Each structure stands twice: as C-alpha cells, then as structure tokens.
Amino acid sequence: MWTQVVILAAVSALAASQTPCDSPAQWDAHVHMFDPDQGHEFYVRGSYHYDKTGQRKARFEQVQEGTNSSYEFVEQIDLYNEKKRYRVNVKTRECQVSTLDHPFHTHDVPTGARFRGLYYLGSDAVEEGVVEMSQWDYLWSTRGFFWDGSFTTHGCIPYHSNRFNHTTFGAIFESFSDVTPGIRDPNVFIPPPQCFGH
C-alpha cells in the first residue's frame, strides 16, 4: 500500500516537473514519413529542412507508392509566408505550384500538451548508448487534429511526430534522425527558375 503511494507520488512529481519545450528554430534531418491516407504502401524518406523563424520547410523525397512501384524523387519547398508550395519532379524538372491553405506547423511541444512519460532510446549495453526521451500528446482543437510526439529531454530534439484526424487527412506518421541544428544550405528554400516560368 505505502509502496504504491510512494510510486504514485513520484510519478505525479515527475509529471509536474515536465514543461513543454521548443525544438531548435532551424535544423536539418533525415525524415521517414508514412501517410496511410495515400495508400497503405505509401512511404517517403529523404532529407528535411526546417526553419521556424522564416516559416519555411523543404524536403528532398524518395517516394514509393507501392511495394512493386519504382521510386519517384521529388523536391518540395513550402513557403508559408507566401502561402506557396513548390513541388519539383527531380527527373523531369517539372514544377507544380500550389497554394498552402493550412498554417505553419512547428516541431515544438505545444503549450498545454500532456506529458505522457519518459523512456530511453537505445541500449545501456554500450557506454553512452541511451538517450532519454519525453513523450507528449495534445488535442489541437483549433486545427482539428490530435498530435503526439517524442523529444530528447536534453535540447528538445524531435524524434517522432504523429497527427490524426479521421474526417480530413486521416493520419500522418513522421520520424526524424540525424537532426543537426542550423541550416547548412539556405538555398534549399529557393525554388528553381522553372517554377516561375523562366
């Protein structure tokens, strides 16, 4: 009985000590994304570039729409201040320009998010082989979806981010690796000339 009380008190104290954090404002990473709404075998992997300060995102994707389909290579640049998306087929260099009709989604832990616990990623079988992670979730009523994500407790580096909405986009699962703070090449946010009819 007393053991249970002590454990519950410790868990409550841990939850109370956790506060939402902001990931670095700019970073590069590898991304893996699964979007079942586009088909159960739709899968994307590639490089990802994130700029919260300028509200910009860029991805260089290897897209596979089925286990028997060939890969498609796509460059996608989202400029939220301009409300424009540029999507370029790397092979044909054809550029499609569309309007962004949704707000910029940060990779921070939202204010008011619910702390779900800590876990360790890796193995203690090797020295410094584990990373402590925090797990969060949040009902984003103003944007109409439920979110959950994991972040390193040191530095608030995002590890995975999932969004769910059963009436619009369905579900999107993202995971990040090799996250490096800063943008190594600012040119990744500049659309190629063919996107402007040159």
C-alpha positions as semicolon CSV with decimal commas, in nm:
position;residue;x (nm);y (nm);z (nm)
1;M;0,000;0,000;0,000
2;W;0,268;0,250;0,105
3;T;0,485;0,145;-0,189
4;Q;0,201;0,228;-0,430
5;V;0,151;0,568;-0,265
6;V;0,522;0,648;-0,295
7;I;0,530;0,541;-0,662
8;L;0,221;0,747;-0,746
9;A;0,366;1,049;-0,567
10;A;0,693;1,012;-0,759
11;V;0,510;0,984;-1,093
12;S;0,296;1,289;-1,009
13;A;0,605;1,489;-0,913
14;L;0,779;1,388;-1,237
15;A;0,481;1,490;-1,449
16;A;0,455;1,823;-1,267
17;S;0,824;1,895;-1,329
18;Q;0,794;1,847;-1,706
19;T;0,712;2,156;-1,910
20;P;0,661;2,183;-2,287
21;C;0,978;2,275;-2,476
22;D;1,072;2,433;-2,808
23;S;1,292;2,247;-3,055
24;P;1,573;2,445;-3,223
25;A;1,431;2,712;-3,455
26;Q;1,627;2,576;-3,752
27;W;1,752;2,225;-3,825
28;D;1,833;1,968;-4,090
29;A;1,747;1,599;-4,060
30;H;1,659;1,277;-4,237
31;V;1,284;1,215;-4,239
32;H;1,076;0,900;-4,276
33;M;0,705;0,954;-4,335
34;F;0,412;0,716;-4,372
35;D;0,077;0,852;-4,490
36;P;-0,187;0,574;-4,497
37;D;-0,443;0,815;-4,640
38;Q;-0,246;0,800;-4,967
39;G;-0,236;0,420;-4,963
40;H;-0,117;0,155;-4,723
41;E;0,213;0,122;-4,911
42;F;0,284;0,496;-4,948
43;Y;0,619;0,576;-4,793
44;V;0,856;0,874;-4,806
45;R;1,215;0,911;-4,694
46;G;1,465;1,185;-4,760
47;S;1,623;1,499;-4,623
48;Y;1,422;1,759;-4,433
49;H;1,498;2,124;-4,363
50;Y;1,303;2,322;-4,105
51;D;1,305;2,699;-4,045
52;K;1,059;2,820;-3,783
53;T;1,197;3,176;-3,795
54;G;1,117;3,220;-4,163
55;Q;0,824;2,973;-4,160
56;R;0,979;2,756;-4,431
57;K;1,015;2,382;-4,486
58;A;1,191;2,187;-4,761
59;R;1,208;1,815;-4,833
60;F;1,403;1,613;-5,087
61;E;1,198;1,295;-5,103
62;Q;1,229;0,943;-5,230
63;V;0,863;0,844;-5,268
64;Q;0,737;0,489;-5,307
65;E;0,364;0,438;-5,358
66;G;0,366;0,057;-5,352
67;T;0,599;-0,236;-5,295
68;N;0,609;-0,308;-5,670
69;S;0,637;0,055;-5,782
70;S;0,954;0,242;-5,871
71;Y;1,080;0,533;-5,668
72;E;0,997;0,890;-5,754
73;F;1,231;1,168;-5,647
74;V;1,066;1,496;-5,552
75;E;1,184;1,830;-5,419
76;Q;0,918;2,012;-5,217
77;I;0,950;2,366;-5,081
78;D;0,682;2,514;-4,855
79;L;0,700;2,891;-4,802
80;Y;0,427;2,971;-4,551
81;N;0,475;3,348;-4,551
82;E;0,397;3,339;-4,923
83;K;0,137;3,060;-4,885
84;K;0,307;2,875;-5,171
85;R;0,417;2,515;-5,225
86;Y;0,666;2,428;-5,498
87;R;0,688;2,060;-5,591
88;V;0,952;1,960;-5,845
89;N;0,994;1,622;-6,011
90;V;1,371;1,574;-5,995
91;K;1,379;1,357;-6,310
92;T;1,163;1,569;-6,542
93;R;1,225;1,904;-6,363
94;E;0,853;1,976;-6,398
95;C;0,737;2,217;-6,125
96;Q;0,390;2,230;-5,975
97;V;0,294;2,540;-5,777
98;S;0,000;2,533;-5,536
99;T;-0,143;2,739;-5,252
100;L;-0,079;2,641;-4,891
101;D;-0,416;2,650;-4,720
102;H;-0,302;2,543;-4,373
103;P;-0,091;2,723;-4,110
104;F;0,275;2,652;-4,039
105;H;0,308;2,355;-3,803
106;T;0,603;2,381;-3,566
107;H;0,800;2,090;-3,425
108;D;0,774;2,222;-3,069
109;V;0,582;2,068;-2,779
110;P;0,260;2,276;-2,776
111;T;0,177;2,482;-2,471
112;G;-0,077;2,282;-2,273
113;A;0,040;1,946;-2,408
114;R;0,004;1,649;-2,175
115;F;0,323;1,483;-2,052
116;R;0,294;1,106;-2,101
117;G;0,622;0,986;-1,955
118;L;0,992;0,926;-2,009
119;Y;1,163;0,640;-2,190
120;Y;1,511;0,556;-2,312
121;L;1,606;0,509;-2,676
122;G;1,897;0,275;-2,741
123;S;2,073;0,027;-2,514
124;D;2,278;0,051;-2,197
125;A;2,487;-0,241;-2,326
126;V;2,733;0,017;-2,464
127;E;2,873;0,328;-2,300
128;E;2,658;0,637;-2,367
129;G;2,427;0,417;-2,573
130;V;2,097;0,558;-2,448
131;V;1,910;0,886;-2,496
132;E;1,637;0,995;-2,257
133;M;1,313;1,086;-2,435
134;S;0,993;1,260;-2,326
135;Q;0,653;1,165;-2,469
136;W;0,370;1,418;-2,516
137;D;0,023;1,443;-2,667
138;Y;-0,217;1,727;-2,741
139;L;-0,569;1,774;-2,880
140;W;-0,524;2,059;-3,126
141;S;-0,887;2,173;-3,141
142;T;-0,813;2,496;-3,334
143;R;-0,652;2,291;-3,615
144;G;-0,878;1,989;-3,590
145;F;-0,633;1,711;-3,511
146;F;-0,478;1,505;-3,232
147;W;-0,099;1,509;-3,204
148;D;0,160;1,306;-3,018
149;G;0,538;1,333;-3,026
150;S;0,867;1,237;-2,865
151;F;1,162;1,467;-2,794
152;T;1,501;1,434;-2,631
153;T;1,493;1,569;-2,277
154;H;1,822;1,747;-2,348
155;G;1,786;2,001;-2,627
156;C;1,421;1,919;-2,715
157;I;1,529;1,747;-3,039
158;P;1,224;1,594;-3,215
159;Y;1,227;1,219;-3,273
160;H;0,878;1,144;-3,396
161;S;0,558;1,338;-3,463
162;N;0,217;1,187;-3,542
163;R;-0,107;1,363;-3,638
164;F;-0,456;1,213;-3,655
165;N;-0,782;1,348;-3,800
166;H;-1,043;1,096;-3,909
167;T;-1,250;1,344;-4,114
168;T;-0,984;1,518;-4,327
169;F;-0,627;1,395;-4,377
170;G;-0,650;1,074;-4,173
171;A;-0,309;1,012;-4,015
172;I;0,049;1,119;-4,082
173;F;0,345;0,949;-3,913
174;E;0,685;1,120;-3,920
175;S;1,018;1,025;-3,763
176;F;1,347;1,214;-3,771
177;S;1,710;1,105;-3,749
178;D;2,050;1,274;-3,770
179;V;1,896;1,604;-3,655
180;T;2,151;1,884;-3,684
181;P;2,065;2,233;-3,550
182;G;2,103;2,509;-3,809
183;I;2,059;2,518;-4,187
184;R;2,372;2,412;-4,373
185;D;2,248;2,532;-4,713
186;P;1,994;2,821;-4,717
187;N;1,947;2,764;-5,091
188;V;1,723;2,465;-5,017
189;F;1,438;2,716;-4,966
190;I;1,481;2,882;-5,309
191;P;1,250;2,738;-5,578
192;P;1,422;2,659;-5,911
193;P;1,372;2,903;-6,205
194;Q;1,125;2,678;-6,390
195;C;0,874;2,733;-6,109
196;F;0,839;3,094;-6,224
197;G;0,800;3,028;-6,596
198;H;1,156;3,131;-6,692
